[in-house]
Amino acid sequence: MSLLKTAPPAAVRSLEEVFAIAHAMEHQAATCYGALAQRARAEGVSELADLFEHLAEEERSHATSVAQWSQQRSGTPPDPANIKWELPETFEREAAGELAASRLASAYRVLAMAVRNEERAFEFWSYVAAEAATPEVRRAAEQMAHEELGHVARLRRARRQAYHAERTADPRDRASTPIDRLAEAAHLERRLAGLLETRAARSTGEEQRRMHELAAQAGAMADEVAQVSTGGESVVAEMDAIATAERLVEDYLDVADLARDETIALQAQSLARRAILRLTWLRGLEAER
């Protein structure tokens, strides 16, 4: 289960193919956001138009970075001719179009959509890395996934700020430290493990097997987090499995961003990668129901 509608049909076999795919994806996103900015402006929703244009500019900057990397590594710019298959859809065109035309849309909703787009791109590159034909391609794909993880973190922060601007401030953001977030994460991982085991008991076949697997992973991640967290367990409201998985992604991304200890920051990035993949699987399962 994943956020991707279709998985890449074949392994990526060269750095030139990696750069061509990455550049095409960033250019496609920039083009889509730019078109949405024009549509929102035509609808008279200037604030959203500005936000879409900002997102478009971010994607154009990413495309430029990929082109520079390609020039440095292979001596040539990204060439679309190196793409061997149709790229999986990582952009929510229909949902984005509805937001651009809606006078009820908010910055929070736009940023939530943008987060999902970046999570899809992260999952795509994680898949490419896992199926890479050579170690060189795998390392490049992992670097792309790492870049997308950074994009996810920045957009999630912006989304949270938009949410609090529209509603009330979250007490977590006023006095929370990386250690506080890790203490909360250890507690939530254990809670998630229990939720997934309960769900496994009601499932069959492949879903049951995967639920047991994810529950075991959550337990192992709880132990891993507990080794670096010296705080007591946080008390958080009861949530379902997806909400808990979502909260864990935010905790790990926050720790990776805020921690001054490089070892803890790198560990949090690793935990965030696993947490995002887990979240996309759970969302995909829910969408099929």
Secondary structure, 3 states (H helix, E strand, C coil): CCCCCCCCCCCCCCHHHHHHHHHHHHHHHHHHHHHHHHHHHHCCCHHHHHHHHHHHHHHHHHHHHHHHHHHHHHCCCCCHHHCCCCCCCCCCHHHHHHHHHCCCCCHHHHHHHHHHHHHHHHHHHHHHHHCCCCHHHHHHHHHHHHHHHHHHHHHHHHHHHHHHHHCCCCCHHHHCCHHHHHHHHHHHHHHHHHHHHHHHHCCCHHHHHHHHHHHHHHHHHHHHHHHHCCCCCCCCCCCCHHHHHHHHHHHHHHHHHHCCCHHHHHHHHHHHHHHHHHHHHHHHHHHHC
